[in-house]
Amino acid sequence: MYKILLILHLLIIPSAAFAFAGASIRYVALGDSYTIGTGARLDESWPVLTTIRLQQKGFPVQLVGNLGRNGWTSQNLIDFELPALKELKPDIVTVLIGVNDWVQGVDAKVFQGHLENIFDELLKIVPNPKHLLIVTIPDFSVTPEGKQFANGRNISEGIKAFNQIIFQEAQARGLTTVDVYPASQMMGQDASLIAQDGLHPSARGYAQWADLIEPAFERLLLQEVR
């Protein structure tokens, strides 16, 4: 029975590529420092790890752009990443944004408005909701350096509130969301998951996020052939 399932799996995977216009599936990652993998090498970021794992399973995915930048907010994504994204002609896009909005004290309603703008614009660039994958904001409060960004606020509760907005806006548009918040809290129990800067995930930490993101990405690709 296992051999039959394995053969079927291998037969299905290559056909997923034919749901896209080109010979390869063009993937672009949007976001901030968590997207570019600050705290680890570029090849240890979760977008790169996710791409490699999908390629190993037979999916012709190519990471043609990682547009994340340190410190960028949802407004920066609108101003700079969305215009650049159009030029890259993506087939699939991931988004992880919002931590710097919260750190900088952006009002929740303003953040929600920005998110609505981002998701709506993305659906114009990549019209199929199955081709967009949204990632939640991690809980950096558990890291040694995280508390310096609290400014008298409860970081965990603040990030939870922003993540709820992300879930709400994604669900309203039929977008898949991957929740890395619980996994990020493991940094408070395992120092090996924290980078040397005491704030961002280490390579091992990003690999844990890829453990969650890659299967969701794969499911989106396989939905194309159902």
QUIZI-V384762 format. One record per residue. N is the residue number from 1. RES is the residue in three letters. SS is DSSP state (h for helix, s for strand, l for the rest). PHI is phi in whole degrees, 0 to 359 (none if undefined). Layout:
N&RES&SS&PHI  N&RES&SS&PHI
This chain:
1&MET&l&none  2&TYR&h&298  3&LYS&h&296  4&ILE&h&297  5&LEU&h&297  6&LEU&h&296  7&ILE&h&297  8&LEU&h&299  9&HIS&h&298  10&LEU&h&291  11&LEU&h&288  12&ILE&h&285  13&ILE&h&302  14&PRO&h&301  15&SER&h&293  16&ALA&h&299  17&ALA&h&295  18&PHE&h&286  19&ALA&h&281  20&PHE&l&249  21&ALA&l&293  22&GLY&l&260  23&ALA&l&288  24&SER&l&238  25&ILE&s&261  26&ARG&s&277  27&TYR&s&245  28&VAL&s&232  29&ALA&s&254  30&LEU&s&248  31&GLY&s&153  32&ASP&l&231  33&SER&h&297  34&TYR&h&292  35&THR&h&282  36&ILE&h&277  37&GLY&l&81  38&THR&l&305  39&GLY&l&105  40&ALA&l&220  41&ARG&l&289  42&LEU&h&302  43&ASP&h&284  44&GLU&h&254  45&SER&l&289  46&TRP&h&293  47&PRO&h&297  48&VAL&h&292  49&LEU&h&299  50&THR&h&298  51&THR&h&299  52&ILE&h&299  53&ARG&h&295  54&LEU&h&293  55&GLN&h&298  56&GLN&h&295  57&LYS&l&267  58&GLY&l&101  59&PHE&l&276  60&PRO&l&279  61&VAL&s&274  62&GLN&s&235  63&LEU&s&281  64&VAL&s&269  65&GLY&s&188  66&ASN&s&240  67&LEU&l&265  68&GLY&l&295  69&ARG&l&218  70&ASN&l&302  71&GLY&l&80  72&TRP&l&283  73&THR&l&255  74&SER&h&298  75&GLN&h&292  76&ASN&h&297  77&LEU&h&298  78&ILE&h&296  79&ASP&h&286  80&PHE&h&240  81&GLU&h&281  82&LEU&h&298  83&PRO&h&299  84&ALA&h&292  85&LEU&h&299  86&LYS&h&302  87&GLU&h&290  88&LEU&h&275  89&LYS&l&49  90&PRO&l&284  91&ASP&l&264  92&ILE&s&223  93&VAL&s&228  94&THR&s&248  95&VAL&s&226  96&LEU&s&225  97&ILE&l&212  98&GLY&l&133  99&VAL&h&296  100&ASN&h&285  101&ASP&h&299  102&TRP&h&294  103&VAL&h&301  104&GLN&l&276  105&GLY&l&78  106&VAL&l&295  107&ASP&l&298  108&ALA&h&302  109&LYS&h&293  110&VAL&h&293  111&PHE&h&301  112&GLN&h&298  113&GLY&h&298  114&HIS&h&297  115&LEU&h&295  116&GLU&h&301  117&ASN&h&299  118&ILE&h&299  119&PHE&h&296  120&ASP&h&293  121&GLU&h&292  122&LEU&h&298  123&LEU&h&288  124&LYS&h&277  125&ILE&h&281  126&VAL&l&236  127&PRO&l&298  128&ASN&l&275  129&PRO&h&302  130&LYS&h&291  131&HIS&h&259  132&LEU&s&238  133&LEU&s&232  134&ILE&s&255  135&VAL&s&245  136&THR&l&285  137&ILE&l&277  138&PRO&l&284  139&ASP&l&266  140&PHE&h&276  141&SER&h&296  142&VAL&h&278  143&THR&l&274  144&PRO&l&302  145&GLU&l&264  146&GLY&h&297  147&LYS&h&296  148&GLN&h&292  149&PHE&h&260  150&ALA&l&287  151&ASN&l&52  152&GLY&l&80  153&ARG&l&256  154&ASN&l&272  155&ILE&h&298  156&SER&h&302  157&GLU&h&292  158&GLY&h&296  159&ILE&h&294  160&LYS&h&302  161&ALA&h&296  162&PHE&h&292  163&ASN&h&295  164&GLN&h&297  165&ILE&h&295  166&ILE&h&300  167&PHE&h&301  168&GLN&h&298  169&GLU&h&289  170&ALA&h&292  171&GLN&h&298  172&ALA&h&297  173&ARG&l&248  174&GLY&l&72  175&LEU&l&265  176&THR&s&283  177&THR&s&239  178&VAL&s&251  179&ASP&l&263  180&VAL&l&264  181&TYR&h&304  182&PRO&h&299  183&ALA&h&296  184&SER&h&295  185&GLN&h&291  186&MET&h&295  187&MET&h&299  188&GLY&h&285  189&GLN&l&247  190&ASP&l&222  191&ALA&h&296  192&SER&h&291  193&LEU&h&273  194&ILE&s&252  195&ALA&l&289  196&GLN&l&295  197&ASP&l&284  198&GLY&l&74  199&LEU&l&228  200&HIS&l&270  201&PRO&s&293  202&SER&l&277  203&ALA&h&302  204&ARG&h&293  205&GLY&h&295  206&TYR&h&295  207&ALA&h&296  208&GLN&h&295  209&TRP&h&296  210&ALA&h&299  211&ASP&h&301  212&LEU&h&270  213&ILE&h&282  214&GLU&h&300  215&PRO&h&298  216&ALA&h&293  217&PHE&h&299  218&GLU&h&299  219&ARG&h&298  220&LEU&h&297  221&LEU&h&294  222&LEU&h&288  223&GLN&h&298  224&GLU&l&295  225&VAL&l&252  226&ARG&l&274
